[in-house]
Amino acid sequence: MSQHRPQTESELVDYLQSVDVRAPDELQRKVQALIADSARARRRPPWARIRGARPALAFKLGGATTALAAVAVVLVLALSGGGAPALTLREASALTLRAATMAPPAQSAGSPRQLAVAVDGVAFPYWEDHFGWRASGTRVDRIGGRTITTVFYTNGRGRRVGYAIVAGTPAPAVSGGRIVWREGTPFRLMRENGTRIVTWTRDGHLCVVSGKGMSGATLLRLASWNDDVVAA
Amino acid sequence: MRTLDPQSLSKHVDRLYRTAWALCGSREDAEDLVQETFARVLARPRVLQGDDELYYLMRVLRNTFLTGRRTASRRPVTGAELEDVVAADPRPTSRPEQAIEMQEVYATIAQLPDDFRLAIVAVDVLGLSYREAARALRVREATLTTRLFRARKQVVERLAPASDGGRPSAGEIQREGNGTSGVLSGGGTP
């Protein structure tokens, strides 16, 4: 280093400007994955963002109603941002610890790795066969102009986990915590009031998984399980 | 006014990585900071008001860095879980000798007070103009110029061999009175 050590301010400037170190390949890949995810989320047609719309049915609506749907989506987004206090992660994660208010959803008949309940087309996973966590209840709340649907899962030892999906895109911004990558998806691990939380996005929707006394590793394993994969 | 094109961001990864490295002083923290910065920028469509993408990225990087510092200072220290530990990329550069030099220079920059190091990374590492850097860091251009001058001077002094008496004591590294480290301006987080 000594022979290259900048001796003066101008040498330092020259040196800093001459550094050509590249970002590690792994980082390049992760950024590319983020860019691809972002592009995918923005390419989704308006009908795909309407709660409860079934793709096959929506497809039949044709181009004329697509424009109408786009206007509706713009209105929904505008209303959600108009005056209502923004949803916070604390509020979203708190819902995962509350009591269920509705019966649990059944396993999806068409997609056995999913439950028969979805938010904007984003389905809740069916964990019973793979992890032994069965769906035990549901609740739906509305905070800050957003609808949050939470499905609760319980395992054989009586542990409970809440899985919340926030309706509407783009997802509320989340920061802080530690980012852990699984299969090209960034999961954010954090702690709120002593409870571990994992957050990430699916098709542009914020998802939160949390449970009292649960380890980050367990939550991450559950959250990162890919229910889209067709079972062999 | 134009919408930020996500695809155009990939060409800035290397520069942003070097900037983050100089800011954090370690490659691992730099990787986290760059990921977090891109994740924030890409979380929703962004509108640039005649601004350069690099300026915008610097603004988000700065906010992310300062937010992370504030969060970390409030968080109790806990050990990382095994699965959270990711091996560092062993091939940061094709010139090993430069990597060693760079580590020392960047580590020296990372020891500066926040205001000074943000100034030097924005201008000398990332390559923003004084005007862009001042806007990204939310300070007046004159303030940025002063901080940049002091930052460069302190880095050179710290890099000087100990026999020259050039390495300053901790007391010589001083902050400006109205430093803004660790504080985000209201509504400024993109």
Interface residues (C-beta under 8 A of the other chain):
Chain A: M1 S2 H4 R5 P6 Q7 T8 E9 E11 L12 V13 Y15 L16 Q17 V19 D20 V21 R22 A23 P24 D25 E26 L27 Q28 K30 V31 Q32 L34 I35 D37 S38 A39 R42 P170 A171 A173 S175 G176 R178 I179 V180 W181 P186 L189 R191 G216 A217 L220
Chain B: P6 Q7 L9 S10 V13 D14 L16 Y17 R18 W21 A22 R27 E31 D32 V34 Q35 E36 F38 A39 R40 L42 A43 R44 P45 T64 T67 G68 T71 R75 A80 E81 E83 D84 V86 A88 D89 R91 P92 T93 E97 Q98 A99 I100 E101 M102 E104 V105 I120 D124 V125 G127 F149 R152 K153 V155 V156 L159 A160 P161
